[in-house]
Amino acid sequence: MKLYWSPRSPFVRKVMLVAHEAGLAGRIETEAVQVTAVQTHSRVMAHNPVGKIPTLVLEDGTAIYDSPVICEFLDTLHDGPPLLPRDPAARLRARRWEALGDGLAETLLVWLGERFRQQPGQSESRITVCRTKLAAILSALEGEAADLEAAPFGIGQAAIGAALAYLDFRFGDVAWRPDHPRLAAWHAGFSARPSAVATAFWDELAAAAGTEPGTKGR
Ligand SMILES: N[C@@H](CCC(=O)N[C@@H](CS)C(=O)NCC(=O)O)C(=O)O
């Protein structure tokens, strides 16, 4: 199976985290593509009319998107501990955690989009909304850090771990750790997992241009 992929996408990273945790990474061929809110990619569009990554294409041509659906599919392909809990209450909580992580990633992508916009087109009010949401999400996650630590690693931790790593990757000036010590401790443990090490973000565009991550390309 082939995954349309980028080393700079939090949603792609969530899928790859799940693939590594499930022992499936070796079965996934990746094709690097660049898609943004202002740039489509013909091969991604051919499989996914929404034009977003991650998009997974199976051997028989079946396309699977978006990241929650891909993760649910991958979880059916292995016999290890499930990434989506079978117990309904635990599953509901894992899905909510996934929504929190994905919501954080979406918020950061909107913020990044504003940052790329040239002045005077930049929307201060949009950036303020992103900051407000970021503060609220971090506060909610700080309150759940003990549960994130105690629960078996799953889809929720993958989404939240990827989104917090994206915060560090794109917004290194946001010092979120001092006010969220339990979440910071949990994230340190997440970052040390082999799956997290294997899927680290990488901004090849900024590297090629000799600039900081987040100043070129999405
Ligand atoms: N809900 C989607 C979101 C995926 C997403 O927004 N991906 C970004 C890259 S990080 C993208 O493809 N952006 C292109 C666009 O906005 O058209 C998912 O969970 O897979």
The ligand as a Gaussian input file, in Angstrom:
#p B3LYP/6-31G(d) Opt

LIG

0 1
 N       -8.758000      15.817000       8.524000
 C       -7.591000      15.519000       7.723000
 C       -6.677000      16.723000       7.695000
 C       -5.475000      16.494000       6.797000
 C       -4.773000      17.795000       6.441000
 O       -5.272000      18.902000       6.689000
 N       -3.624000      17.642000       5.797000
 C       -2.907000      18.800000       5.313000
 C       -1.410000      18.579000       5.410000
 S       -0.903000      18.608000       7.091000
 C       -3.256000      18.982000       3.853000
 O       -3.332000      18.033000       3.131000
 N       -3.487000      20.245000       3.428000
 C       -3.821000      20.534000       2.084000
 C       -5.089000      21.324000       1.982000
 O       -5.475000      21.993000       2.952000
 O       -5.719000      21.280000       0.928000
 C       -6.889000      14.284000       8.276000
 O       -7.047000      14.013000       9.476000
 O       -6.238000      13.560000       7.514000

